[in-house]
Amino acid sequence: MSDLVPDKPATSSSPSAAAAAPSASAATPDDRATSFQAVKGGGEQVPGGNLLVGAYAVIWVIVLLVVVRVFRGQKKTSEQIAALEKAIEGAAKK
């Protein structure tokens, strides 16, 4: 029956042993990881609004560049089709 009773931890009367042992009120890393701990006095380092506006600006510039490239490619393709139609008409007349 004595196997079921947990052993009591041995206590030391020396002050150095008491200082080396963690106190019951000190939080362990596992305790800190399971709960939110607000930081007092910590301010936001990078404003999120500026990052959001910057990200949208970059995306819109990329979209604009893609649209311009597609229109230029369409114009070049139309010119090539016109040249081919002209060549076909020239070959058909001979």
Residue pairs with C-beta under 8 A, 6 or more apart in sequence:
12 18
22 28
